[in-house]
Amino acid sequence: MSILLKSTLPIIIAISIGIWFSGEYTRKLDEEYFIGDMRNKFQRAAALMAGLVSVGVAVKDVQDIDATIKQYVLN
């Protein structure tokens, strides 16, 4: 093998491994961000729904609770 091939092959392998690790790290960061974002949206939606139906639950008005939930889901 020529000296050029012997010296460039380890460099190409090292660059390939570095690219793979950086891609995996980026994928992990994106996954954590989107899961956290989904969790925050779910918590806000649950808190909003609890606030919307709290009056209906307090007075035990099932029709009001049902209408509120249907209206929220349709929007």
C-alpha positions as CSV (number, residue, x, y, z in Angstrom):
1,M,0.0,0.0,0.0
2,S,1.2,3.5,-0.7
3,I,2.0,5.9,2.0
4,L,-0.8,8.2,1.0
5,L,-3.4,5.4,1.4
6,K,-1.9,4.4,4.7
7,S,-2.2,7.9,6.1
8,T,-5.6,8.9,4.8
9,L,-7.4,5.7,5.7
10,P,-7.2,6.3,9.5
11,I,-8.2,9.9,9.0
12,I,-11.3,8.9,7.0
13,I,-12.2,6.3,9.6
14,A,-11.8,8.8,12.5
15,I,-13.9,11.4,10.6
16,S,-16.6,8.9,10.0
17,I,-16.7,7.8,13.6
18,G,-16.8,11.5,14.7
19,I,-19.7,12.2,12.3
20,W,-21.6,9.2,13.6
21,F,-21.1,10.2,17.3
22,S,-22.1,13.8,16.6
23,G,-25.3,12.6,14.8
24,E,-26.2,10.4,17.6
25,Y,-25.6,13.1,20.2
26,T,-27.8,15.5,18.1
27,R,-30.5,13.0,17.8
28,K,-30.5,12.5,21.6
29,L,-30.7,16.2,22.3
30,D,-33.6,16.6,19.8
31,E,-35.4,13.7,21.4
32,E,-35.0,15.1,24.9
33,Y,-36.1,18.5,23.7
34,F,-39.3,17.3,21.9
35,I,-40.3,14.9,24.7
36,G,-39.9,17.7,27.3
37,D,-41.9,20.1,25.0
38,M,-44.7,17.5,24.6
39,R,-44.7,16.9,28.4
40,N,-45.0,20.7,29.0
41,K,-47.8,21.0,26.5
42,F,-49.7,18.1,28.1
43,Q,-49.3,19.5,31.6
44,R,-50.6,22.9,30.4
45,A,-53.6,21.2,28.6
46,A,-54.4,19.2,31.7
47,A,-54.2,22.3,33.9
48,L,-56.4,24.2,31.5
49,M,-59.0,21.4,31.3
50,A,-59.0,21.1,35.1
51,G,-59.6,24.8,35.4
52,L,-62.4,24.7,32.8
53,V,-64.3,21.9,34.4
54,S,-63.7,22.8,38.0
55,V,-66.9,24.8,38.3
56,G,-69.0,22.1,36.7
57,V,-67.5,19.5,39.1
58,A,-68.1,21.7,42.1
59,V,-71.8,22.0,41.3
60,K,-72.0,18.5,39.8
61,D,-73.3,19.7,36.5
62,V,-72.6,16.9,34.1
63,Q,-74.0,18.6,31.0
64,D,-71.7,21.6,31.6
65,I,-68.7,19.4,32.0
66,D,-69.5,17.4,28.9
67,A,-70.1,20.6,26.8
68,T,-66.9,22.1,28.0
69,I,-64.9,19.0,27.2
70,K,-66.5,18.7,23.7
71,Q,-65.9,22.4,23.0
72,Y,-62.2,22.1,24.1
73,V,-61.7,18.9,22.0
74,L,-63.3,20.4,18.9
75,N,-61.0,23.5,19.1
